[in-house]
Amino acid sequence: MSTTSSFANDHPLLGRLGLGFKAVRFGGVLLLGVLLLPAVPPLGRRSKYLIAWWLRRMLNALHVRLDIDGTVPSGPMLVVANHCSWLDILVLGQVFNTAFVSKAEVGKWPLVGAFARAGGTLFLHRGQGKTGETSASIRAMLESGRSVLFFPEGTTTPAPEPQRFHARLFAAAIDGGYSILPVSLRYCDDTTPPGMHHALAPWVNEAALWPHFRDLFKLREIRAEVRVCAPLDPRGYDRRSLAEAARMAVAHRQAVAAARDLRERKTAGAG
C-alpha cells in the first residue's frame, strides 16, 4: 500500500456542499462591502471601525483564522511586513487598520481599486521623483494620526524568510521621527512544515489571480500567523540601516516561530 498522501488528504478541501455555502457567504460579504463603499468617505476617521468590521467578516467568509502574537502599539507608526499574497491586505488591514501603500496599477483594478481608494490607500507611481511624493504622502498620513503599512520587499515572495527590504520609503519615518513596527506574516495549517508558507498561500511570479483565488478558496481553513515585533526608534539610523534592522527583526521572529513549531512537533511525536 502506498504511504504517499494526496494533497487533499494533507490539506483538507471543501466538498461541493461546503464550497456552495462558502461561496454564498463570501458573495454576501462582498456585496455588503460594495453597498457600504459610499458610506466610507463621509465617516472620515471613524470609517476605520467600519472597515475593520467588514474585513473581519471577509476573513471569516474565506475561513482565514488569525493567530496574533504580540501587542499592537497605539499611535501612528510605519508598519512593514513580509509579503506573500493579496490576502496580506485583508489580514494586516484587519489587525492594524492602517492605510496601505500600493503600486498605482491597483487603483485601476475593477472593484479592488474602489476598495483600496475607500480605505485611504496611497498609490506609488513609477518615475523620477515619484518616490519622494509618496514619502511625503506617507508622512502627511502619519501626521494626521493614522499608521501606514507597506511591503518593503516590493513584491510577493514564496517563503516567510524576508528578502531585501528596499529603503526609500523609510525616509518618512526618519524625517518625522515615527517608529517602525516590523511584522512577520506566515500562512499555514497543521500540516505545513515549520518555516514555510502553506503551499497554496503564495501568489508570486505574476501568476493569474483567479486560479490562485480558486485554489485557496477550496481550503477548509488556513491560519494567518501575525507576529508583532518590537518597534524600532528611527533615531541614529539612515534609510538603508533602518530597512535592514526591520528586515532582521522580521527574519528573527520567523526563525523563532519555526524553531518553536519544530520543537512542539518533535515533542508531540515523541509522546
C-alpha positions as CSV (number, residue, x, y, z in Angstrom):
1,M,0.0,0.0,0.0
2,S,1.3,3.4,-0.9
3,T,2.1,5.7,2.1
4,T,2.0,8.9,-0.1
5,S,-0.8,11.1,1.0
6,S,-2.7,13.1,-1.6
7,F,-2.8,16.9,-1.3
8,A,-6.5,16.7,-0.5
9,N,-5.8,14.5,2.5
10,D,-2.9,16.6,3.8
11,H,-4.7,19.8,3.2
12,P,-8.4,19.2,3.7
13,L,-10.6,20.6,0.9
14,L,-14.2,21.5,1.0
15,G,-16.8,19.3,-0.8
16,R,-19.4,20.6,-3.2
17,L,-21.9,21.5,-0.4
18,G,-19.3,23.2,1.7
19,L,-18.0,25.2,-1.3
20,G,-21.5,26.2,-2.1
21,F,-22.2,27.6,1.4
22,K,-18.8,29.3,1.4
23,A,-19.4,30.9,-2.0
24,V,-22.8,32.2,-0.8
25,R,-21.3,33.7,2.4
26,F,-18.4,35.2,0.6
27,G,-20.6,36.7,-2.1
28,G,-22.9,38.2,0.5
29,V,-20.0,39.9,2.4
30,L,-18.5,41.1,-0.9
31,L,-21.9,42.6,-1.9
32,L,-22.2,44.2,1.5
33,G,-18.8,45.8,1.0
34,V,-19.9,47.3,-2.3
35,L,-23.0,48.7,-0.7
36,L,-21.0,50.2,2.2
37,L,-18.5,51.9,-0.1
38,P,-20.4,55.2,-0.4
39,A,-20.6,55.5,3.4
40,V,-16.8,55.4,4.0
41,P,-15.8,58.9,2.9
42,P,-18.5,60.8,4.9
43,L,-17.4,58.9,8.1
44,G,-13.9,60.3,7.9
45,R,-11.5,58.9,10.5
46,R,-14.4,56.9,12.1
47,S,-14.6,54.8,8.9
48,K,-11.7,52.7,10.2
49,Y,-14.2,50.9,12.5
50,L,-16.5,50.1,9.6
51,I,-13.6,48.9,7.5
52,A,-12.2,46.7,10.3
53,W,-15.7,45.2,10.9
54,W,-16.1,44.4,7.2
55,L,-12.5,42.9,6.9
56,R,-13.2,40.7,9.9
57,R,-16.3,39.3,8.2
58,M,-14.4,38.8,4.9
59,L,-11.7,36.8,6.6
60,N,-14.4,34.7,8.3
61,A,-16.1,34.1,5.0
62,L,-12.7,33.0,3.5
63,H,-12.1,30.7,6.5
64,V,-8.9,32.5,7.4
65,R,-8.2,32.2,11.2
66,L,-5.9,34.9,12.7
67,D,-3.2,33.9,15.2
68,I,-1.7,37.1,16.6
69,D,1.4,37.1,18.8
70,G,2.5,40.4,20.3
71,T,0.9,43.8,21.2
72,V,-0.2,46.3,18.6
73,P,1.1,49.7,19.9
74,S,-1.0,52.7,19.9
75,G,-0.2,55.9,18.0
76,P,0.8,56.4,14.3
77,M,3.8,54.4,13.0
78,L,5.2,52.9,9.9
79,V,4.3,49.2,9.7
80,V,6.4,47.0,7.5
81,A,5.9,43.3,6.8
82,N,7.0,40.5,4.5
83,H,4.7,40.0,1.5
84,C,3.2,36.7,0.3
85,S,-0.2,37.3,-1.3
86,W,-3.2,39.5,-2.0
87,L,-4.5,38.0,1.3
88,D,-2.0,40.0,3.2
89,I,-4.1,43.2,2.7
90,L,-7.1,41.7,4.3
91,V,-5.2,40.1,7.2
92,L,-3.0,43.1,8.1
93,G,-5.7,45.6,7.3
94,Q,-7.9,43.9,9.9
95,V,-5.2,43.6,12.5
96,F,-3.6,47.1,12.2
97,N,-6.3,49.2,10.5
98,T,-3.7,51.2,8.6
99,A,-3.5,53.0,5.3
100,F,-1.6,51.0,2.7
101,V,1.0,51.9,0.1
102,S,0.3,50.1,-3.1
103,K,1.5,50.3,-6.7
104,A,-0.6,52.7,-8.8
105,E,-1.9,49.9,-11.1
106,V,-4.0,48.6,-8.2
107,G,-6.1,51.7,-8.2
108,K,-7.3,50.9,-11.8
109,W,-8.4,47.3,-11.0
110,P,-12.1,46.7,-11.1
111,L,-13.7,46.8,-7.7
112,V,-10.4,46.2,-5.9
113,G,-9.3,49.8,-6.8
114,A,-12.5,51.2,-5.4
115,F,-12.0,49.3,-2.1
116,A,-8.4,50.5,-2.0
117,R,-9.3,54.2,-2.5
118,A,-12.0,54.0,0.1
119,G,-9.5,52.6,2.6
120,G,-7.2,55.5,2.1
121,T,-4.5,53.7,0.1
122,L,-1.5,55.7,-1.0
123,F,-0.6,54.8,-4.6
124,L,3.0,54.7,-5.6
125,H,3.6,55.9,-9.1
126,R,6.7,55.0,-11.0
127,G,9.1,57.6,-12.4
128,Q,11.6,60.1,-11.4
129,G,10.7,62.0,-8.2
130,K,7.6,59.9,-7.6
131,T,9.0,58.1,-4.6
132,G,9.6,61.4,-2.9
133,E,6.0,62.3,-3.5
134,T,4.8,59.1,-1.9
135,S,7.2,59.6,1.0
136,A,5.6,63.0,1.6
137,S,2.1,61.5,1.4
138,I,3.1,58.8,4.0
139,R,4.4,61.5,6.4
140,A,1.2,63.5,5.9
141,M,-0.9,60.5,6.7
142,L,1.3,59.8,9.8
143,E,0.9,63.4,10.9
144,S,-2.9,63.0,10.6
145,G,-2.7,60.3,13.3
146,R,-3.1,57.2,11.1
147,S,-0.5,54.5,10.7
148,V,0.8,53.4,7.3
149,L,1.8,49.9,6.1
150,F,3.9,49.0,3.2
151,F,5.7,45.9,1.9
152,P,9.4,46.9,1.6
153,E,10.3,43.7,-0.4
154,G,8.5,45.4,-3.2
155,T,7.0,42.1,-4.4
156,T,5.4,38.9,-3.1
157,T,7.8,36.0,-2.2
158,P,7.2,32.3,-1.7
159,A,8.8,31.9,1.7
160,P,8.3,33.6,5.1
161,E,12.0,34.5,5.3
162,P,12.1,38.1,4.2
163,Q,14.1,39.2,1.2
164,R,15.9,42.5,0.9
165,F,13.9,45.5,2.2
166,H,14.0,48.5,-0.2
167,A,14.9,51.6,1.9
168,R,13.5,54.6,0.1
169,L,10.1,54.8,1.8
170,F,11.7,54.5,5.3
171,A,12.6,58.2,4.9
172,A,9.1,59.2,6.0
173,A,9.7,57.6,9.5
174,I,13.2,59.1,9.8
175,D,12.1,62.6,8.7
176,G,9.1,62.7,11.0
177,G,10.5,60.7,13.9
178,Y,7.9,57.9,13.7
179,S,8.6,54.4,14.9
180,I,8.9,51.4,12.6
181,L,6.8,48.4,13.5
182,P,8.2,45.2,11.8
183,V,5.7,42.4,11.4
184,S,6.2,38.8,10.3
185,L,3.4,37.0,8.5
186,R,3.0,33.4,7.7
187,Y,0.2,31.2,6.3
188,C,-0.1,27.6,7.5
189,D,-2.2,24.8,8.7
190,D,-1.3,21.9,11.0
191,T,0.5,20.1,8.1
192,T,2.6,23.0,6.9
193,P,6.4,22.4,7.5
194,P,8.0,24.8,10.0
195,G,9.4,27.9,8.4
196,M,7.3,27.6,5.2
197,H,4.1,29.0,4.0
198,H,1.1,26.8,3.2
199,A,1.6,25.5,-0.3
200,L,-1.4,27.4,-1.7
201,A,-0.8,30.7,0.0
202,P,1.9,32.4,-2.1
203,W,0.8,34.5,-5.1
204,V,4.1,35.1,-6.9
205,N,5.7,35.5,-10.3
206,E,2.8,37.5,-11.7
207,A,0.5,34.4,-11.5
208,A,-3.1,34.9,-12.6
209,L,-5.3,35.9,-9.8
210,W,-8.3,33.8,-10.4
211,P,-6.7,30.3,-10.4
212,H,-4.9,31.3,-7.2
213,F,-8.0,32.6,-5.5
214,R,-10.0,29.5,-6.7
215,D,-7.5,27.0,-5.2
216,L,-7.2,28.9,-1.9
217,F,-11.0,29.2,-1.7
218,K,-11.3,25.4,-1.7
219,L,-9.5,25.0,1.7
220,R,-11.5,24.3,4.8
221,E,-9.3,26.7,6.7
222,I,-6.0,28.4,6.7
223,R,-4.2,30.2,9.6
224,A,-2.5,33.5,9.3
225,E,0.2,33.9,11.9
226,V,0.9,37.5,12.6
227,R,4.0,38.1,14.8
228,V,4.4,41.7,16.0
229,C,8.0,42.7,16.7
230,A,9.2,45.5,19.0
231,P,9.0,49.0,17.5
232,L,12.2,50.5,16.1
233,D,13.2,54.1,17.0
234,P,14.5,55.6,13.8
235,R,16.9,58.0,15.6
236,G,20.5,57.1,14.7
237,Y,19.6,55.2,11.5
238,D,19.8,56.2,7.9
239,R,17.3,54.7,5.4
240,R,19.4,51.7,4.5
241,S,20.4,50.7,8.0
242,L,16.8,51.2,9.3
243,A,15.4,49.0,6.5
244,E,17.9,46.3,7.3
245,A,17.2,46.4,11.0
246,A,13.5,46.0,10.2
247,R,14.2,43.0,7.9
248,M,16.4,41.4,10.5
249,A,13.6,41.8,13.1
250,V,11.1,40.0,10.8
251,A,13.6,37.3,10.0
252,H,14.3,36.7,13.7
253,R,10.6,36.4,14.5
254,Q,10.1,33.9,11.7
255,A,13.1,31.9,12.8
256,V,12.0,31.8,16.4
257,A,8.5,30.7,15.4
258,A,9.8,28.0,13.2
259,A,12.1,26.6,15.9
260,R,9.3,26.6,18.4
261,D,7.0,24.8,15.9
262,L,9.7,22.2,15.2
263,R,10.2,21.5,19.0
264,E,6.5,21.2,19.6
265,R,6.1,18.7,16.7
266,K,9.1,16.6,18.0
267,T,7.6,16.6,21.5
268,A,4.2,15.6,20.1
269,G,5.8,12.8,18.0
270,A,7.8,11.5,21.0
271,G,4.6,11.4,23.1
